[in-house]
Structures are given as C-alpha cells and as structure tokens.
C-alpha cells in the first residue's frame, strides 16, 4: 500500500536531527544520523512506527544502512506501533522532506488516493537518471556538420521534448510564445496525452531537482550521440569580494559519440562565464594525435565566438 506524507506537524522539527524525547529508543550518535539532504530523490528507506503521540503525529525510526534517525511525522490513519514501512524520498524543500509511504505490515487498511499512487510511481521511476530521447537524427548527413546549424537542431530537439512545457505555457501567457509552438509540444499531439505527461514528469522532476539535462539520440542516421549537462551549485557563500568569473554559473557537459575517423570520443567541457576547459578521451594514439593537431584551430574558433579556452587535455582510454 502506498500513500504520500510530509514532515509537517503542529510543532516544526529540523529534518535530519534525531528526536530525543522518545523513550522507545535512545538517541543515535550524530555519526549515525541519517542526513536526508545527502539521500537521492527517489531513494527508499526502511522505517518502523515507534510511538503514536497525542498531537496526532507519530515517531518513526528510519534506517538507511548503518544510519538511523527517529523523526516525528504525520502518518495516514490506520498505523500502529510496530508497523514496518518503506519511505521513498520525493523532495527536500528548505530542509523539510516529503515522502511516499509503502506499508510492509499493518493491521488496518490504508485507503490511498490515485494522486498518492501516481507520486509513488513517479518517485520509483526517478531512481534512474531521466533522459530525453531524440525522436529523429539532428542532421540528415555529414554534409550538414556546421556548428551553428547543429546547435540549432539540438536546441530544438530539447526545447520540443516536453520537459519545459509549463515554462513555455507561462511564456505563451505573457505573449512571448505563440499557440502553434505550444501545439508542437508532446503533451498536445499524443494519442494519449495523459500517459505522455506522466512519462515526462520524472524527467521534469530530475531536471528541476538535480539541475541536469540528459539527451540521447542520433547526430545523423546511424551515428549515436549522448549529451549530459549539469549546473554546479557554486553560488553559495559568495562574498562581496568574489570576482565576476568566480561568481558565474559553472556548467559541466559530457558528450559521447562514435566518429568515423576518431572512433569513440568522450568530451568533458567545463564552462564558466566566457572561459572553458576541455578534456578529450579517445581510444588510441592515432585519434589522440588528430585531436591534438586540431587544438590551435579549436582555440581560435572559440576565441572568435568570445570564449577563451583555458585548458585542454587529450587522453587515451580504451574504455572510452
């Protein structure tokens, strides 16, 4: 059985801190406390009801490996002391976790809403990295391998994936996007729009929660390509003396593709403001030599676009 709960109660608590006012178990040491902000969204945690409080809340013991915490939370009606639970972390907003709950043993039946069941399904699917799958090759042939054109095609594939549907609706309401563009979203042209929306929600949650975007498809017919983009959290604890470059957002990009002449290539890009660093992994020395010979040309091209190439490393890795 599955339901949805969050740690809201008449007396607010600090999420990862153990509750010390329960006689059911002693307070664990700080080293053994579960740190919820370090647990992945969608992670399942074993739990047990320790006591029922007069204010309607329950004290629940959470166990994640060797780590244990006792937390106060409001459970759905029907639970009793000793019931075994499985909690799935859905979100952490301002340090306050929200869970879906599966009962492993309970004397009474808990009635579940369709919304709770959907949330549990979405949380379970969020265990794996959400990925946008390109519906068609970005280019029709190698003759179209022009950077600006490729960037446009990739941008359109991501933009029309449906992951940013709600943002596009807001833009449309503000007059910054037309109705024809909205109609091109997957949510509006599928034979079963509800199923399409449900399948896209894990991708939307993953993008929002983890500040990352993954795309997989074909560069051109028969040419697989995988792209991962992650935004680093580097904005915390910035002082007034921080330089502009240090305060700029940092984007990490990983690009994997199989090229006709170079073979398997894995490129890692770190972009901060107008500065970038590259790491290129290839399978053999011939491919490495080809990449190194093009370094000057790459540096000049980036400079012409306003980006400085601070560093580039080329490595041979037969596991690329």
Secondary structure as UniProt FT lines:
FT   STRAND          2..6
FT   TURN            15..16
FT   HELIX           30..32
FT   HELIX           36..38
FT   TURN            41..42
FT   STRAND          44..52
FT   TURN            54..55
FT   STRAND          58..64
FT   TURN            65..66
FT   STRAND          67..73
FT   TURN            77..78
FT   TURN            81..82
FT   STRAND          84..93
FT   TURN            94..95
FT   STRAND          96..103
FT   HELIX           114..125
FT   TURN            126..127
FT   STRAND          132..133
FT   HELIX           142..144
FT   HELIX           147..159
FT   TURN            160..161
FT   TURN            163..164
FT   HELIX           165..173
FT   TURN            174..175
FT   HELIX           179..183
FT   HELIX           186..189
FT   TURN            191..192
FT   HELIX           193..210
FT   STRAND          212..220
FT   TURN            221..222
FT   STRAND          223..231
FT   TURN            236..237
FT   TURN            240..241
FT   HELIX           244..247
FT   STRAND          250..259
FT   TURN            260..262
FT   STRAND          263..272
FT   TURN            273..274
FT   STRAND          275..282
FT   HELIX           285..293
FT   HELIX           295..304
FT   TURN            305..306
FT   STRAND          308..316
FT   TURN            318..319
//
